[in-house]
């Protein structure tokens, strides 16, 4: 069994008011959530020594009679040991004072986990499951095959948090991850964040209710207030002051449902000793607010990506102070007290007008501290935000900058950038919820301990802020461990051990796959820190440079080297292929291997078209479309890559058929055109949230590329210019469709991945030729040495023989030089 003990110390939760047991003892209520988490996230049932089922909120002091012991270890329905958090101490000295920490001790079959709070207990349990049991719990595929008898650690397993702030989620999370997520999905996400040591979580669901009540206080009707609030899919950008109203109005029922969800999220975080981070108030109001409220002064904010922005209420005015007071009062009534508030003034092009930014910042801070004395203002580090003049006007000791760019090469000294403001070392490895794979893990491991330990460091935390969660489990796993290690992470050793943990045992091929990923996807070289997406998801065009405009425009790693990871993962022994973790990763790598081909093939399509080579263009077009169909099939092998759940969640959130239709349309729109034509075209947000999803590839992107390539082929054959496409006119009707899509996998991961491997291994047009001359300029009567190099960009198979023919200046055929077969991912020279 696993014994868990909550002990007093840094980060311990407040004692439940109805529990009479002494604070810090194992009789405290917070253990019920710990027990419930273990029951939910593992395949084994969790038993508790207190009366009632796991997750009961009754105190052990109120226990009824115990069940008689049988002498046999408790096991789950599959005969595996059940994790049993106990709720009473066994004579150990409690962990007290100092940092948040956990300790795992005990004997085989009787393992004890002690910690300074419920969430820290869970972090300790997770560390034990990973590094002793070789089990893995993640937000994208888990592997929970526990040993028949729970082993004890060889020595006490002790870890302390090296930083107090461990922040999670992006402002855009509630849009790009799952805008219509229900409580069970949020509950599991909170579980995973607690297991991974996070203690501050941004919570935005339900915040629309705060604004709804606020507007009622200041002269707006219920209908007007609900019409100003966007659909949940687009609310994150409304809270950032970028837009309003899109997809609305929200119904009273939807408003109530989302409010209840937000309250439940906040309550669960508090139960686990974690801090909900709520949006603060910095001046967002509807247009025309000043005309309705005497003394109010607003600054128009223009447009953002083609969408009209809300006005900004001058923070220096009495009207602002009154609105802010209303905001914080309603927020506490609806969601409870909080100590951390996230807000960014003038986000992405906001206009201060004639309002001095430092004065505005001080007024926003005053309103916050008046309502919430001692609270922390959390602000995003992104591009030029936060402005130094803003920070210098504030109490820096009550600020926390969550840095989204700690892993970029151009960022070197945050103490200097932000004038000594405390900050969290952070990353944004995913944009738009795109199904990309990769992160700058080499920068994380190089920098974190150095920046944390240097003299005068203001690094006080970590911040994992992918624009969408539930992607790329390896990246999240490594990043989440940074805060719990005094030492620098050895990436080679870490990825090798992660392979054992992720798939449940040591396997040479699994380790080879993770080693290849370590050197490719997890050491991306893009200057903007973004992994590359798929050009299959782009609006069709021979000059497309990525799936969307705001993306990296070059491959972030070597696709041929990545292929070796995919091939190795296919070679994992059969006994380790049964977990959801394996199926997820195999689907993800197969999908990415196909996406990588879009970057290789499009330049060749363009060259063939520009040369008028109809035969080659036809062959390349057929290959392009065949790989897109295969991508759709590969994505169908795991539920994380299905369109169906995304749309079904939206429909279930509606209060009636009309609202369900409207919400489904907003869900379809976000991942395609983003909003209406001015945003898709002028704002260049079309396909910003593209995904390699089964159903989306096959029914949205594939028909577009087929029409486009057929038109180019016909134009070549007929010797004419191709007709132009109005892509928004093509895309928009799909957002209004109501076709249902599968909510469960439709293909087998291993068989489909094997099919992908074999197709890519034999596919043509997987090579690049470069020619160099020395000297480059040939003098009259002189000569030069030519070198031709062929790179086999197929990392899955060698080529046949490779021939080079030099054609002279007269156009006649020259000598042919033949190279022997070039190995997979290799190079030959002539």
N, C-alpha and C positions, 0 to 999 in steps of 0.2 A: 504494500500500500504506500501511498504518498501522504505524508503528514504535512499539513501546512499550518504555519503559525504566524499570526499577525502580531508584530511587536512594536513598541513605541519608538519614535525616532523621526528623523527628517522625512517629511512627506507622508506621515501617518494620517489616515482619515479622521475626521471628527467622529466622536462617538455618537451612535444613533441615540436619539432622545428617548426612545422607548426601552432601551436596553439598560438594565441596572448593573450589569457586570462591569468591573473596573476597566477603564480605557487601556487598550493595549493587550489585554488578556485574550485568550482564545475564545472567550464567551461572546466576543463582539460580533454584532450582526454582519459586518462587511465580509465575513467568511462565506456567507451564503452565495453572493455573486461569484466568488472564486470557485466554489464547488460547481456552480451552474455553468461557468465558462468551460471548465474541464469536461463536463458532460456534453456540452454542445460541440466543441471543436474536435474531440476525438471520436474514433469509432467505438471505443470502449465506454461502457456506462461508468458513471462516477457514483460511488457510494459515500455516504457520510455517516459518522458515528452519532450525529444528533438525530433526534426523532423527526420523521418526515422525510420527504424526498430531497434529493440534492437541489440546492437553491432555496430551500425553506428559509424564511426570515425569522423563525423562532429562535430565541436564545437558548444555548445549551442549558442554562439554568432552569429552563422550563421543560426539560426532557421528560418524556414518559418512560415506561419500562423498556429496556433494551431487548433486542432479539438475542436468544441464546447463541453462543459461539458454537460452531460446528467443528472447529479445528482445521477446516479447509480454507485456503485463500479464496476470497471472492473473485469471481471471474465474470466476464461479459458473456453475451449470448454465443460468442464464437470460441469460448474457452480461454480467452486471453485475460491477463490480470486486469482487474478494474482499479483505476486510480481512486484512492480513498483519502481525500483531505480530512484529517482529523481536526477537531476544533478545541482540543485541550492540550496544554503543554505537557511534556514528558520529563520535566525536571531540568531542562536546559536553562542556561542563563539567557534572558532575552537579548536580542540585538537592540541597543539603545544608543541614541545620540548619533551625531555625525552624518555621513552621507546616506542616501538611499542605498540599500544593499540587500543581497540575499545570500543564504548559505544552504547548500544541499549536503546532507550527511545521511547516515543510517546504514543498515545492513540489507543484504539481498532480500527482496520481498517486503521490506519495511523501511522505505526511504522517507526522510524528513526534509521538508523545505521550510526554512525560516526566512522572514523578510520584514521590511519596515513598513509595509502597507499591502493592501490587496493586489494592486497592479504589480507591485514589485514581486510579490509571491508568484504571480503568474509568469513574470519574466524569469524567475528562478526555475519554475516548473518547465518552461519552454527550453531553457538552457540545458536542463537535465535531459529532457526528451531528445534534444538534438545530439548532445555530446556524449551521452551515456547510452541511450536506447536506440540511437540512429533513427529517430522518427522526425517527421517534418510537418509543421502546421503553417500554412501560408494562405494568402488571399487569392492565390491562383494555383490550385491543385495542392493536395496534401497527401502524405504518405504516413499512415499510422499503424503499421505492423509492429506491435510491441512484442518484446520477448515473452516467453511463457511465464517466466519469473522475473519480476522487475529487478534489474541489477542495481547494486549500490555503486556509487562513484568510487574509483580507486583511492581518492583522497577527497577531503572536503572541497566542494565546488563553491567557491566564494567569488562574488563579483560585486563591485560598487559602481554606482553611476559617477562618472568623472565630471559631469556637468549637470546642473539642476534643471535645465529647460530642454525638453525633448518633444518638439513640436511636430505635428502631422497635419497634412491636407492643405490644399491650395484653395484660394478664393473661388476657383472655377470647379472645384470638386463636385459640387452638388448639381452641376450641369453636365460635365463630360463623363463622370463615372456612371451615375445612375440617378437621373433627376426624379424618377418616379419609384425610387426604392422604397420598400415597405420596412416595417420594424425588424422582421427576421434578418433581412440583409444588413441593415445598420447594426443590429446586435452582433452579428458575426464580425463585421468590420471592427467594431469596438473591441471584441475579444482578441482579434489578431493584433490590433495596435497595442493592447495591454500586454499580451504575450511577448511583444517585441520591444517593450521598454518605453513606449511613448507615454508621456504624462500630460501633454497639452494638445487638445484636439479642436480644430476650428469647426464650429457648428453654425450652419446657416439655414437649414430647413426650419420653416415656421416663422422666420423673422419678418415675413410679410405681415403677420398679424400685429406686430409692433407698429409698423407704419400705418396699417389700417386703423388702429385705435388712435394713433397720433393725428391722422387727418380728420377723424371725427371730432377731435378736440379743437381743431382749427378751421371749422367752417365747411367741411366737405361732407357730402352725403355718403351713405353706405355704398351706393352704386358708383359714385365718382371714385371713391377710394379703391374699390375692387377693380374698376376699369384701368386704374393707373398701375396696378400690380401686374407684372408679366406672368406668363405660365411658368411653372417650376423649372422647365428646361432652360429658360433664359434669365431666371432670377439672379444668378451670380453677377451678371454684368449690370443689372439694375442696382444691386447693392454696391457695386463699384462706381456708380454714377455714370455709366456709359449709355444707358437706354432706359426705357420704361414702356409698359403697356403691351409689349409684343405677346401675342397668343392669348391675351386676356379677353374678357374679365375672368377672374377666378370666381368660382361659385362660393357661396357661404359654406357649403359642405366641404369643398376642397380646402378652403381656408381653415376650417376647424380640424380637418384631418391632418393637415401639415403642422398645425400648431401643436396638436397632441403628439405627433411624431417628434418634433423638436424638443418638447418637454421631456419626453421619455428618453431621448438621447442624452440630454443634460443630466437627468437623474441617474442614469446608469453610469455615466462617467464619474459622478460624485460618489456613487456607491463603491466604485473601484479605487477611489482616491486620486482620480485624474481630474484635470481642470478643463471645463468647457471654455473655449475661447469664442466670445460672441462678437458680432459686429458692433462697433461703436458708432456714435453719431457725429458727423462732420459737416452736415449742412444740406443734404439732398432733399429737395422739395419739388412738387410739380410746377410746371410753368403757370404763371398767373397767381402764385401764392401771395406775392406782395400786394396784389390788388385786393385780396380778401382779408388781409391782416395788417392793421395799422402798425406802422413802425418797422415792418419787415423790409429788408433791402436784399434783392437777389441779383446775381450775376449770371446772365445767359451763358450756357456752356457749348452752344453750337451743336455739332454732330460728331458722332464716333462711328466710323465704318458705315456711313450712310444712314445711321439711326440718330434721331433727335435725342440729345441728352437732357436729363432733368436740370432744373436751375440749381444754383448754389446759393444758399442763404448765408449772407455775410455773418461770420462768426462773432464779429465785434458788437453786434446789436443785442438789445434786450430781447428782441423777438427770437433770436437764436437761442438765447439762454432758456427762454420759456419752452421752445420746441425740444431742446435737448433734455430738459428736465422731464417733459412728458415722455420722451422716448425711453429714458432709463427707468422711469417709474413703471411704464407698461412692460418693458422687457423683464424686469424683475418679477412682476406679478405673473407673467406668463411662463417664464423659464427658470426662475430662481436666481439666487445671487451668483455673481461671477467676479473673478479677480483679474481677468485678462480680456482686453478688448482690441479687436483688429480693425484698423482703418488706415486708409491712404488718401491724403488730400490730393485732389487734382490728378486723378489717375489717368494715365495714357492720353495726355494732351489736354487736360483740364485747364481752364483759363481763370487766373485769379482776378482779372480785370484790374481795378485800381486798389485792390485790397493787398496790403503788404503781407506776404506769406508768413513771416515770423509772427506778426500780430495775430493772424488768423490761427496759427498753430497754438499760440498761447491761449487763445480764447477757447479753442476746442479742448485743450488740456484742462483748463479751468472748469469747463462744464462737466468733463469726465470725473475729475477729482471731487467736485462738489457732490455729484451723485454717488460716486464710488471712491471714497477716500482710500488712498494706498494702492489703487489698482495699477496695473501695468498696461501701457499703450504698446501694442504689438503692431509693427509696421513692416511692410515688405521691402527688401532690398532688391531692386530690379531696375535695370538701365540707370537712369539718373535719380531714381527714387531710393531713399529719401534725400531731399535736398539738404545740403549742409546748413544752409541758413535756417531751415526749419528745425533741425536738431539742436542747433546752438541756442535756440530760443526756449528750449524745453528743459525739464528736469530729467537729465539723461539716466539717472539712477532708477527711474520708473519707466524706462523705455526698453524695448527689446526689438531689435531689427532681425527679422528672419530673412537671411540672405539667400536669394535664389541663384546666385552666381559665384559661389565660393570655389567652384571647380573650373572656372574659365581662366585661361592663361593670362589675360590682361588684368585680372584682379589679384593684387599682391599684398595689400596692407589695409585692412578694414579699420584698424585703429586710427590711421591717418585719414581715411576717407570719411569716417563718421565721427571724428573728434572724440574718441574714447567712449562712444555709446555701446553698451552691452549688445552683443549680437549672437545669433545662432548660425553655426556653420551649416549651410544649406545647399540644396540642389533642386533643380526642376528637370528631371530626366525624361519627362513625357509631356508632349504638347497636344492639346486638343483631344486627348484620349485615343490618339492614333495607335494602331497596333504595331508600334515600333519595338525594337529590342536593342538595348544597349545603354551604357552610361560611362562616365569618366571615372570609373572606380580607381584607376591608378592615381588620379589627382586626389581623390578622397583619402587614400591611404598614405600618400606622400605628405599631404598638407595638414590633416586634422590634428595629429599629435603635436606637430611642430607649432602650429598656430595656437593651440591650446596652452602649450607649456612655455611659450616664449615670455620673457620679462615684459610686464605691462600688458599682457593679453587681456582683451575684453571678451574673448570667446567664452560664452556661458551656456551654450546649448547646441543642439542639432535641429535641423528642420528639413523634413522630407516632404517636398511640395510638388510632386508630380501633378500636372493639371488633371489627370485622372488616376485614381488608385486602381488596385486590382489588376495591375499589369506587372510584368517583369519581376517575378518573385526573387530571383537571385540578387538583383540590384537592391531591392528593399532589405533583404536579409543582411547583406554586408553593411549597408549604411546604418541599419539599426544597431549593429554591434559596436560601432565606433564609440558610442557614449559609454559603453560598459567595459572598455579595454584601456588599461593604462598604457600598454605597449602598442606600437604600430602594427597594423595588420600585415602579415606576410601573405601577399595575394596568392602566390603559387600554392602555399600550404593550405590557405583558406579555401580556394576553389576545389582542391583535391578532396578535402574533407567534406565540403558542401556536396560533392557528388555522392559520397557515401551516405550522407544524411538524407539527401533529397530522394534517393531511390532505394534506401533501406539496406545497403550493404556495399562492401568494397567490390568494385568491378573495373577492370582495366579500361574497357571501352567507355564507361561512364566518366571515368577520370580523364580520359583523352578528350571526350566531348567538352568537358568543362575547361580543360586546359586550352583548347582551341577557342572557346568563347572568351576566356580571360584575355587572350591576345587579339581578339577582333572586336566583338560586340561590347566587351567590358573594358576596352581601351580605345574608345572612339576618338577620332582625330578631328572632328568638325570644330571649326573655330567658335561656333555659336553654342556648342555643347549639346546639340540635338542629334539623336540617331536619325538615319534617313528612313523615309516612308517608301511607299510603293507608287511608281508612276502609273501602274494599272489603275490607281484611284484618281488620277488627274483628269481634268477636262482634256479630251483628246487634242493633241497637237504635236507636230514633229519637233517643236522647240521646247516642249515641257521639260522642266528641270527638277521636278519633284511632284509629289501628289497634290500640293497646294502652294500658294504663293509664299506664305510665311512658314518656311521650312528650310532645312539645310539643302543646298543645291548641288551636293556632291556626295558620293558614298562615304559614310562615316567610318567604314572599315573595309578590308579587302574581302570581297564576296567569295573568291576562290578559297581563301583560308577558312572562311566561315563554313564552306561546304564540308570540310573535314569534321566539324562538330556535328553536323547533321548526320553524316555517314556513321560516325562513331556512336551516336545515340541509338541509331538503328541496330547497332551491333551489341547492345546491352543484353546480357543473358536473360533468357525467358523468365526466370524466377523473379526478376526485378521489374518486369514490364506491367504488372497488374495494378499499380497504384494510379490514382487520379493525377498525381504529380507527374508521372512518366507520360501519361496520355496528353496532359496539358503541354508539357515541354516538347514532345515530339510534334504535336500539332503546330506549336509556335515556331519551331525551327524549320519544319517543312514549309509553312507559310512564308517565312522570311527568305528561305532559299529561292522560292519562286519569285517573291517580290524583288530580290536582287537581280533577277534576269531582266526585269523591266529596264533597269539602268544600262544593261549591256546591249539590249536589242534596239532600243529607241534610236540611238545614234546611227545604227546600221540601216534602220528603216528610212531615216532622213537621207542618208547618203545614197541609198538605192533610188529613192524618189528624185532627188536632185540630179542624178545621173541619167534618169529616164530608164533605169534597168527594171523593166516590168516583171521579168521572170523572178529576179531576186526579191523584188518588193512583194510579189504574191506569196513566195515561200516564207518570207519573214512575217507577213501579216497572218498567215495561217498558223505559224508557230506562236505568235503573240496571243492570238485568240484561244489557241489550245491551252496555253499555260494559264490564261485567265480562268478558263473553265476548271482546270485542275486546282487552281487556287481556291475557287469556290468549294470544291469537293474537300480539299484539305481542311479548310476552315470549319467544315461541317462535322469534324471529328471531336470537338470539345465544346461544352456549353458556353465557355467564355468567348467563343468566336462565332456566335449565332446572332443573327438579326432578330429572331423571333422573341426572345425574352425582353429585349429593349422596347419593342412595340407593345407587347402584352402588358408589361408593367405600366406603360402610359395609359392603356385602356382601362386597366383595373383601378386606376386612381380617379377616374371620372365618376361623377355622381349620377349621371344619366348618359344615354347614348350620344346625345349631342356633345356633351363635354368630353366623353371618351374619344369621339371623332376629332375634336379640336386638339386634345392633348396628343393623340397619336400623330396628328399632322405636325405639331411642334417637335415631337421626337424625330420624325422623319426629316424635318427641315434642318435641325441642328447638325446632323451628320452628313448633309448634302449641301444645300445652298446657304445654310446657317440662318438666314432670314430672307427677306424679299430681295428683289433685283438690285436696288442700290447697294445693299450689303454684299451680295454675292459677286456682283460685277465691279462696281465702283470701290467698294470696301475690300475687295479681293479676299473675301472669306469663304468663297465656294470651296468645299471639300477640306476646310481647315480641320474639321473633326472627322476626316475619313477613317475608315476601318476596313481591314481585310476580314470581312465577316461573310459567312455563308448567307446567301440571300441578297446581300447588298452588292457583292461583286457580280453575281449572276444576273440580277434583275435590274440593277441601276448602272453600273459601270460598263459591263460587257456589251450591252446593246449600243451604248454610245460609241465605244471603240469600233465595234463592228460596222456601224453606219459610216463612221469617219474613214476607216481604212477602205471600205468598199468604194466610197466616193473618190478617194485618191487613186485607187486602182483604175476606176472607170475614166478618170480624167487623164491618167497616163495613157491608157489604151486609145482614147479618143483625141489625144493631143490638144487638150483644152485646160483652162484653169479650173480648179475644183470650186464648187460652190461653198459659200461661207455658212457656218452653223451659228445659230443663236442658242448657245448652250443653256442659258437659263430657261428659255422656252421649252427646251427638251427635258430639263430636269424637274421643273416645277410641277407638272402633272403627277409625277411619281409621289410627291409629298401628299397628294390628296387621295391616293389609292388606299384601299382597306384590305388588301390581300393579307391573309394570315401566313405566318412562317413558323417552322418547327421550333419548339422550345427545348428539345432534347437533341443530342447528336444524331446525325443522319448517316455518318460513315464511320468505319472502323479506323482508329488512329494509326495502328501499325500497318495494316494492309494499304491504307491510302498513302502513308508516308513512303512505304516501299515502292509504290507506283510512282510517286513523285521522284524518288531517287532514280529509278530506272529511266524514266522519261528524260530527266535532266542529264543523266549520264550519257545518253546517246543523242541528245539534241544537237543540231548543227549551229553554226554562227556563234561559237563561244571562243573567240580568239581575237587578239588585237595585234596588229603589225605596226611597228615603228621603224623608221629608216633614218640613219644619220650618216653624214659625210664628213671626212677629215682630209683636207680642209673643207669647210662648208662652201667657200667661194672658190671656183676653179679659174685660175688665170689662163689667158690665151695660150693654147698649146700645152696646157698642163693637164694634170689628172687628179683624181681623188679616190680615196678608199671608201667604199660604201659598206655599211653594216646594216643588215636587216634583222630585226628581232621579232620573234613571235611569242606572245604570252598566251598560254592556255588558260583562259578565264574559267574553265570548267574544273572545279575542284573535286569532281566525283569520278573522272575517268581520264586516261591518257588519250592523246590524239592518235590518228594513224600517221603516216609519213606526211611531212609538210614540205611543199615545193614553193620555191621563189623563182620567178622569171623576171629578168630585167629587160625592159623595152627601151631601146635606144632613142636618141633624139629624132631619128628618121621615122620612128613608129614601127619599125620592124621588130620581130621577135628576137630576144636575146637568149643568153645561156640560162638554163634552168638548174637551180641548186636545190637538192633535196635533203631535208633534215630527217633524222630518225624520229620515231614517235616522241612527242613531248609529254612528260608526266603531268598528272593532274595538278593544276595550279602552277606548273613549271614554265620555263622559258627556253627557247632555242634560238641560236644566232647563226647567221650565214654572211 
